[in-house]
Each structure stands twice: as structure tokens, then as C-alpha cells.
């Protein structure tokens, strides 16, 4: 299986293919890792690289977006570059299927210190017009919006992430609702960081039960296969 990540002008930039899965004798795939590559939500892309502490390969594309690629097996890339922010928001996120759910690890850097941000899986892996084309929260069962610990929630409702005093989010989430397989699969969809906190459906208005009033889409990216 593979995921094609495309730029806004629909030119494929990279194919990630996996020639085999690792199986236990039970036939269940294990340690299959996926990742997100994060782009800005703004349509006015700016070209800006960010040193994320790895040996990186930088590829310049016609759309003016700088992609960073590094070929570590379980380090998918996610890159965020909001145009109107002084410093870029960037990071790396891993998604790994476990017996308890999908384990989401990694970091997001460049946020305002101490701020909380809605963190969701959106339905479409499409950032051709920034994050608006990622669609709504991934919600295959047509539920109301909620928090990650609620029974009534979207599959894509991962709650909030909070930046530390250095503006860094260190992710360590196990979510039992999302999956890398089947009708709850998040592969090929988008991950979105919002500008505001998610009220987890408790805001007392109609928008709260749809989006959690998390506001604008700060940055987003496509969840795809990592290089194996």
C-alpha cells in the first residue's frame, strides 16, 4: 500500500510504498507506522525551511512550499509554516497501532507558550487550498463533537494539546477510537492544529457540538506512510 502526497497543483511529490507488513503468527500487523506532513493553513505559502534536528533533505516545489524529508523508519514528517507568524510551527508525529489503540507520539514546536489548541483528524487528506480543503472532523458514525474520553464524539476528536513554556507540545496519546485500518482508519486523512482551545462539546451552543469552537485552522498535514 502507498500514499501519494500531492502539492496544491496536484503534482505528486513523493510516493511512500511498503513492500510488506510485519505479522505476528496471529496474522495481526504490528508496528506499522504512519506520519503526517504539515503545511500551512494559509493559501499564501511562503518558502521557509526549519531545522528540526535531523539530517534533512529539502525539496523545493513549484508551489513555493518547502518540504522536509528524512528517511527514518518510524519518524514521519510533519511540517507547519503559517505565513503570518513570525516563527514557523513545525514538528514530527508518529502514529502506531497498538492493542490499546493508536499511539500518537512526537512534538510540535513554535506555538505560543502556555497556549492550548484543538487537535483533530479531519476527513480529507487535501491541503490544496490550505487547511480549508481538509473538510470537517473525521466523523464516519455521524456523532456529535466531544472530547477524547467521551462516548459521544467524532472519531477525529483528539481534544487539546498544550504548549509548554518553550512553545513545545510533547505528544504521548493513546486513542482507542482512531485506527490505521478499516472504517476508522485515519491514513490518508489530515491532522489539524487549531488556533483556539477545543471546548469538547461543552460550550452550550450549536458550533460547540460540531467543532468545539476551536477556531481557525493554524496548520495541517496529510497522514501518510513512512519510509520503510
C-alpha positions as CSV (number, residue, x, y, z in Angstrom):
1,X,0.0,0.0,0.0
2,X,1.1,3.5,-0.5
3,X,0.0,7.1,-0.1
4,X,0.7,9.8,-2.7
5,X,1.2,13.2,-1.1
6,X,0.4,15.9,-3.6
7,X,1.0,19.6,-3.7
8,X,-1.7,22.2,-4.4
9,X,-1.2,21.9,-8.1
10,X,-1.7,18.2,-8.0
11,X,1.8,17.2,-8.8
12,X,2.8,14.1,-6.9
13,X,6.0,14.9,-4.9
14,X,6.6,11.6,-3.2
15,X,5.4,8.0,-3.2
16,X,5.7,6.1,0.1
17,X,5.4,2.4,-0.5
18,X,5.6,-0.5,1.9
19,X,6.5,-3.8,0.3
20,X,5.5,-5.9,3.3
21,X,3.8,-5.8,6.7
22,X,5.3,-7.4,9.7
23,X,2.9,-10.0,11.1
24,X,2.6,-12.0,14.3
25,X,1.6,-15.6,13.9
26,X,-1.9,-14.4,14.6
27,X,-1.8,-12.6,11.3
28,X,-2.2,-9.2,13.0
29,X,0.0,-6.4,11.6
30,X,2.3,-4.8,14.2
31,X,4.5,-1.7,14.3
32,X,3.1,-0.2,11.2
33,X,3.9,3.5,11.4
34,X,2.3,6.4,9.7
35,X,3.1,10.1,9.8
36,X,1.8,13.5,8.9
37,X,3.5,16.2,6.9
38,X,2.1,19.5,8.0
39,X,1.7,22.5,5.7
40,X,0.3,26.0,6.4
41,X,-3.4,26.7,6.5
42,X,-2.9,29.9,4.6
43,X,-3.1,29.9,0.8
44,X,-0.3,32.4,0.6
45,X,2.5,29.9,1.1
46,X,5.9,31.2,2.0
47,X,9.1,29.3,1.5
48,X,10.8,28.7,4.8
49,X,12.9,25.8,6.0
50,X,13.2,24.8,9.6
51,X,16.0,22.9,11.2
52,X,14.2,20.1,13.1
53,X,17.3,18.4,14.4
54,X,17.6,15.7,11.9
55,X,19.5,15.2,8.7
56,X,17.0,16.5,6.3
57,X,16.6,16.5,2.6
58,X,15.0,19.7,1.4
59,X,12.9,19.7,-1.8
60,X,11.7,22.9,-3.5
61,X,8.4,22.6,-5.3
62,X,6.7,24.9,-7.8
63,X,4.0,25.9,-5.3
64,X,6.7,27.5,-3.2
65,X,6.3,25.1,-0.3
66,X,9.5,23.7,1.2
67,X,9.1,20.0,2.2
68,X,11.5,18.4,4.6
69,X,12.1,14.7,4.2
70,X,14.1,12.4,6.4
71,X,14.3,8.7,5.9
72,X,14.0,7.3,9.4
73,X,11.7,4.3,9.7
74,X,9.4,5.5,12.5
75,X,9.8,9.2,12.1
76,X,7.1,10.5,9.8
77,X,7.4,14.2,8.9
78,X,5.0,16.9,9.8
79,X,5.8,20.5,8.9
80,X,3.8,23.6,9.6
81,X,4.6,27.0,8.2
82,X,1.9,29.6,9.0
83,X,2.5,32.5,6.6
84,X,1.6,35.3,9.0
85,X,3.5,34.0,12.1
86,X,7.0,35.2,12.9
87,X,8.3,31.8,13.6
88,X,7.4,28.6,11.8
89,X,5.4,25.9,13.6
90,X,6.9,22.5,12.9
91,X,7.4,19.0,14.3
92,X,7.3,15.3,13.9
93,X,4.4,13.0,14.7
94,X,4.2,9.2,14.7
95,X,1.0,7.0,14.6
96,X,1.4,3.4,15.7
97,X,-1.3,0.8,16.0
98,X,-1.3,-1.0,19.4
99,X,-3.6,-3.3,21.3
100,X,-5.0,-0.3,23.2
101,X,-5.4,2.0,20.2
102,X,-3.3,4.2,18.1
103,X,-0.2,5.6,20.0
104,X,0.4,9.2,18.9
105,X,3.9,10.5,19.8
106,X,6.1,13.3,18.7
107,X,6.4,17.0,19.1
108,X,5.1,20.3,17.8
109,X,7.3,23.4,18.1
110,X,6.8,27.1,17.5
111,X,3.5,27.7,19.3
112,X,2.8,30.5,21.8
113,X,4.0,29.3,25.3
114,X,1.2,28.0,27.5
115,X,-1.5,28.0,24.9
116,X,-3.9,25.2,24.2
117,X,-5.0,24.2,20.7
118,X,-7.7,21.9,19.3
119,X,-6.1,18.8,17.8
120,X,-8.2,16.8,15.3
121,X,-8.2,14.4,12.5
122,X,-10.1,15.9,9.5
123,X,-11.8,13.8,6.9
124,X,-9.8,14.7,3.7
125,X,-6.1,14.5,3.1
126,X,-6.3,17.5,0.9
127,X,-4.3,20.7,1.6
128,X,-4.6,22.1,-2.0
129,X,-6.2,25.3,-0.7
130,X,-4.6,25.2,2.7
131,X,-6.5,23.5,5.6
132,X,-10.0,24.5,4.4
133,X,-10.0,21.6,1.9
134,X,-9.3,19.1,4.7
135,X,-13.1,19.1,5.3
136,X,-14.8,18.6,8.7
137,X,-13.7,16.4,11.6
138,X,-13.4,12.8,10.6
139,X,-16.9,11.5,11.8
140,X,-17.9,8.3,10.0
141,X,-20.6,7.5,12.5
142,X,-22.3,10.9,12.4
143,X,-21.9,11.6,16.1
144,X,-21.9,15.0,17.9
145,X,-18.5,16.5,18.7
146,X,-17.0,15.7,22.1
147,X,-13.8,15.1,24.0
148,X,-11.4,12.2,23.5
149,X,-12.8,10.5,26.7
150,X,-16.4,10.9,25.7
151,X,-18.6,8.1,24.3
152,X,-20.3,10.6,22.1
153,X,-17.5,12.0,19.9
154,X,-16.2,12.2,16.4
155,X,-13.5,9.6,15.6
156,X,-11.2,12.5,14.9
157,X,-11.7,14.3,18.2
158,X,-8.3,14.2,19.9
159,X,-9.0,17.0,22.3
160,X,-6.4,19.7,23.0
161,X,-2.7,19.9,23.1
162,X,-0.9,22.5,25.3
163,X,2.4,24.1,24.6
164,X,5.0,24.3,27.4
165,X,7.0,27.4,28.4
166,X,9.1,27.0,25.3
167,X,6.1,26.7,23.0
168,X,6.6,23.0,22.5
169,X,4.0,20.2,22.6
170,X,5.3,16.8,23.5
171,X,2.7,14.3,22.3
172,X,2.1,11.0,24.0
173,X,-1.6,10.0,23.4
174,X,-3.2,6.6,23.1
175,X,-6.6,6.9,21.5
176,X,-8.8,3.9,21.3
177,X,-11.2,5.3,18.7
178,X,-8.9,6.1,15.8
179,X,-7.3,3.3,13.8
180,X,-4.9,2.7,11.0
181,X,-7.2,0.1,9.5
182,X,-10.8,-0.3,8.5
183,X,-13.7,2.2,8.7
184,X,-12.0,4.2,11.4
185,X,-8.7,4.5,9.5
186,X,-7.0,7.9,9.6
187,X,-4.5,7.1,6.9
188,X,-4.7,9.5,4.0
189,X,-6.7,12.0,6.1
190,X,-5.5,15.3,7.6
191,X,-4.3,16.3,11.0
192,X,-5.2,19.9,12.0
193,X,-3.9,22.1,14.8
194,X,-6.4,24.9,15.6
195,X,-5.8,28.4,16.8
196,X,-8.0,28.1,19.9
197,X,-8.8,25.5,22.6
198,X,-11.5,22.9,21.9
199,X,-14.4,23.2,24.4
200,X,-15.0,19.5,24.0
201,X,-18.7,20.0,23.1
202,X,-19.5,21.7,26.4
203,X,-19.8,25.3,25.0
204,X,-23.6,25.3,25.1
205,X,-24.1,26.3,21.5
206,X,-24.6,24.6,18.2
207,X,-21.0,25.2,17.0
208,X,-19.7,23.5,20.1
209,X,-21.3,20.3,19.1
210,X,-19.7,20.5,15.6
211,X,-16.2,22.0,16.1
212,X,-15.7,22.7,19.8
213,X,-15.3,26.3,18.9
214,X,-11.6,25.7,18.2
215,X,-11.4,28.5,15.7
216,X,-9.2,28.9,12.7
217,X,-7.0,26.1,11.3
218,X,-3.5,27.1,12.3
219,X,-1.7,24.3,10.4
220,X,-2.5,20.9,8.9
221,X,-1.0,18.0,7.1
222,X,-1.6,14.6,5.4
223,X,-1.2,11.4,7.3
224,X,0.8,9.0,5.2
225,X,3.1,6.0,5.1
226,X,6.6,6.5,6.4
227,X,9.6,5.2,4.5
228,X,10.4,1.6,5.4
